[in-house]
Amino acid sequence: MIKVGDKVRVVKRVDREKGWVNSWVKEMDECIGKVYTVQEIDKYGVSFEDGPFNFPPSSLELVDDKKRRPHYDMIIAWAEGESIQFKNIHDKWEDILAPVFYEDRVYRIKPTEPKWWENIPEHGILIKSKDSIPRIYHVKDMSIVLNMPDKDDYRPLTDDEISKFLGQA
């Protein structure tokens, strides 16, 4: 259990967690792989002494004080099947297929994109079936999605497809 004063590492993106009344923002991805000291724990999440965000507890792991090689946790995550990225010389995250963990580089677990049905905007979304005869649906209500037998058989329309659908292309 994490408590105030503990050293923790942000190990993964967590978009939703029961009891966490906050949300993950894109800028939090930059914290993955870094170690922080816990300042406060409340319903908004875990905050750090030197950080502006509140993280869900399941996105963190306790850093024990044993002496470990640099990037130990990233190496373990990669060995367990996680995709790893490193920050290149242009300060951009880059995928690595077979990482070599250099001490002077910054690594993180590659953030996963939420599924299309996890971020339905208020105005709804146009989706297309992947059947041989594609059908287009307007989905506004999450309950419709929950009743779909195989959500992966659908995908959101691209901007070009929406323009064609609306007759603007």
N, C-alpha and C positions, 0 to 999 in steps of 0.2 A: 504494500500500500504506500502510495506517495504521500509525503507530508511536507510542510513548509520547511525550507532549508535544504531539502534533498537536491542532488544533482540529477537531472533527467535529460534524456535525448529525445528529440522529436523523430520518430521513426517512420510515420506514415500519415497520409492524408485521411481524415475521417470527416465525411460530410454531415453525418447525422449520428447522434448518440443519445440514448434515453437519459433524460435528466440534464442534458447540456442544452441550455437555452441560448445558444449562440449559433453562428454559422461559420464555415470555413471560407476564407477569402483567398483569392489567387496569391496574394503576397505572402501568405503563411507557408506556401510551398518552399520558399527560400530558406525556411527554418529547418526543413527536413535534414537530418544528419547532424545537426548542431546540438551542443550541450548547454543547458541553462540551469540556473538555480531557482527553485520554486519560491515565489514570494507570497502567493495567496491561492487558496482553493475555495471556490464557491460555486453557485449554480451557473455562473457564466463560464466556468472552466478553471483551468490552472494557468495562473499568470506568473511571469518570470521577473526577476529583478531588473533585467536589461532588455525587456521585450514589450512591444505594444499590444500583443494579442493574448487572447484567452483560449487555450487549447483544450480539447476534450481529453480526459484521462487516458482513453484507449489509444491515443496517438503517441503516447509517451512510454518510455521505458526507463526504469531506474538505472542509473549508472553506478555500478559498484566501484569501490576504490581500489580494486586489484589492478596491478600494472598489466595492461594489455597492449598489444601491438596497435599502431595507428590503424584506424578504419576497421577494427575488429568486427563491429556490429554490421557494417556494410558487407564485409566478406561473408559473414554468417547469413545475412539476408540473401545475398547472391547465391550462396550454396543451397539455400532453401527454395530457390526458384524466382526470387524477386528480380525485376529489371532494374539495373543500376544506371545512373547518369553521373557525369562529371561536369564541372563548370570549366568551359574552355577559355582560351586567352581573350576572347571577345566578351566574356562574362555571360555567356549563354549556356544553358544546359544541353548536353549532348549525350545521346544513347551510347552505351558500350555493350558489345556482344560478349566479349571475353575480357573482363576488366583486369588490368594490372594496377594494383593499388599503390600509387606513389604517395609518400608522406606529405608532399607539398601541395597536393590537389584536394579539392573539395568534392565529395561524393554525396549522393542522396539516392533513396529509393525513388524510382520514377513514379510520379503521381499518376493515378488512374483517372481517366475521364469518366464522369458519371454517365450512366446509361441515359438514352434519350428520354425515357419515361420518368427519370428522377428530377428533371428540370423543366416541367411543362409551364410555359409562361402563362400569365393571367389571361391573355387573349387567345390562348390555345396554340396548337401546332398542327401543321399539315404533315401527315405521314403517308407513306407509300408502301404497299405490300411488295414483297420480293417475288411474287408469283410470276408465272409466264405471262399472265394478263394482269398487269399492275392495277391496283385500285387505290384511289386516294381518299383519305379520311381526314376530317377535322376533329381533333381530339382536344377537348377543353377540360374534361373532368377525369381526374386520376382513377375514379372508380371504373371507368370504361377500360382503362389500361389494365387494371388489376384483373378484369374478367377476360382479357385476351389470352387464348391458349398458349401462344408462343410469341412473346413480345419481340424476340430476336428476328422474327420473320418480317419485321417492319423497320423502316428507317425514316427519319425526317427528310422532307424535300429540301434540295439545295435552293439557293436564291434563284438560279437560272430556271429550275423546274417550277418554282412558284411563279416567276414571270410568265413562263409559257402557259401555265395553268390559268393565270389571270388574263391571258391574251395580250400581254405587253411585250412579247418578244418578237 
